[in-house]
Amino acid sequence: MSILEEKFVLPCGQILKNRICKAAMTERIADGNNYANHFHTSLYEKWADGNIGILLTGNVQVDKRYLESAGNVAIEKSSYKEQIPLLKNWAEVGTRNNTQLWMQISHAGRQTPGELSIEPLAPSNVGLKIPGVKYGKPRAMSTEEIKDTIERFVFVGKIAKDTGFTGIQIHSAHGYLISEFLSPDINLRTDEFGGSIKNRSRPLMSIIEGCRNELGNDFPISVKINSADFQKGGFSSEDSIAVAKMLNKAGIDLLEISGGTYEQPRLLGLDNVSINPDRSEIRKESTIAREAYFLSYTEELKKLIDIPLMVTGGFRSKVAMEAAINKKACEIIGIGRPLCVDPFSVKDLLEGKINQLPAAEKTLSIGPGWLSLKSPFRLIQALNAFSIQSWFYIQIKRISEGLNPDLLINPFKAFRIDGKNNKKSINNYKKFNG
Ligand SMILES: Cc1cc2nc3c(=O)[nH]c(=O)nc-3n(C[C@H](O)[C@H](O)[C@H](O)COP(=O)(O)O)c2cc1C
């Protein structure tokens, strides 16, 4: 039997049926009111039949005003009651076959699209630099707003538990709000939420404390952090280790390691794409050579903390996944994009029908040569990166509609279709929210 099929007991006592987790992928299929709907149910039904130990939801937002995308699910105190039956349906299908369904909880911070907020919230008023995409200049949060946001995270955690989700994950990676607090180049505050890494971690640690008190000791609580932001003067691997040590003391059940932000999309393995090149930092060569992008970091981290680790990004072959667990770099393997190409690919891998998950991202391109990701032109690189990401959004939407993924669609066409879908979601959002 492969080690990937072995059960795993979390510190809280809950048991995972195997070592694979579907990583969080934003679904962008909610209606204008940002409620979960039958598309979520239909999507997670497929994944729950795919023999995956944990299904992490896409980022569920704690504040409707600051979404990652207009099609996000958001849970608000003022309207959550209406949403409870829908969330219960989602949880019911997502937990079938003894699958864990964990809600990823997030706040987009300064990465809220400009169409949704011209003045998003952030630790400080440091704006995002992305050519061709509109992001508002953020406003530094007041102490009251920080406290309100911490309460919102805990509230959404409680709703997740009450509606049948079997765990939660706090999204503290990829340049969203909680990760912005951790980054010294984005968080310039001089109060108790800025300066030392202890202060910058305060919002995250307060959320964990609040969630543990509210949800109890036997409910899985996970956190996703970056190994680094890969920005000069930004969140470093030393910072990341310091945060992991604090989480170790706080007692969480699973720490997921990723890396990068919108400006440095290393989470997707895009080492040659630097959306904001004046601030980029090169990833270490040893990491580039590996199949999984953040494994060398977790090998080191593992020696310093006891929390079970999950690594996400790049895993495609069964051998590499087994080797990572066997050499104790992590306990759980996170898988994202292959599950958009084939929702049952993990099942096939565990049953020995295939040895390699589909790696569509390696061949996708808006065109050959200088039009590809390897183009010397930064704008073309960025266009490829956005188009490839759209290609995966399109597949998620198709699966949620009961269709098969369309693997032959050109990424540039996917980019245009996704743009239209997004516009429709924005219009619906505006209709509901005035
Ligand atoms: C379409 C798409 C949506 C994503 N949405 C999220 C998200 O909501 N939350 C999150 O933490 N990561 C998100 N990610 C990042 C994935 O969780 C994962 O870290 C990344 O895809 C690398 O893993 P992979 O190489 O197995 O795909 C997303 C990635 C993709 C491709």
The ligand as a Gaussian input file, in Angstrom:
#p B3LYP/6-31G(d) Opt

LIG

0 1
 C       -7.863000      28.514000     -10.273000
 C       -7.085000      28.662000      -8.992000
 C       -7.676000      29.253000      -7.881000
 C       -6.975000      29.358000      -6.673000
 N       -7.605000      29.887000      -5.578000
 C       -6.994000      29.825000      -4.361000
 C       -7.702000      30.169000      -3.174000
 O       -8.887000      30.530000      -3.184000
 N       -7.028000      30.087000      -2.005000
 C       -5.730000      29.667000      -1.932000
 O       -5.171000      29.576000      -0.832000
 N       -5.045000      29.326000      -3.034000
 C       -5.655000      29.359000      -4.244000
 N       -4.990000      28.917000      -5.350000
 C       -3.644000      28.344000      -5.195000
 C       -3.740000      26.827000      -4.965000
 O       -4.305000      26.532000      -3.708000
 C       -2.351000      26.165000      -5.034000
 O       -1.549000      26.753000      -4.019000
 C       -1.700000      26.327000      -6.405000
 O       -2.611000      26.005000      -7.440000
 C       -0.465000      25.434000      -6.548000
 O       -0.800000      24.076000      -6.447000
 P       -0.835000      23.120000      -7.764000
 O        0.523000      23.217000      -8.386000
 O       -1.142000      21.743000      -7.264000
 O       -1.882000      23.660000      -8.664000
 C       -5.651000      28.859000      -6.586000
 C       -5.050000      28.300000      -7.712000
 C       -5.754000      28.177000      -8.896000
 C       -5.097000      27.528000     -10.074000

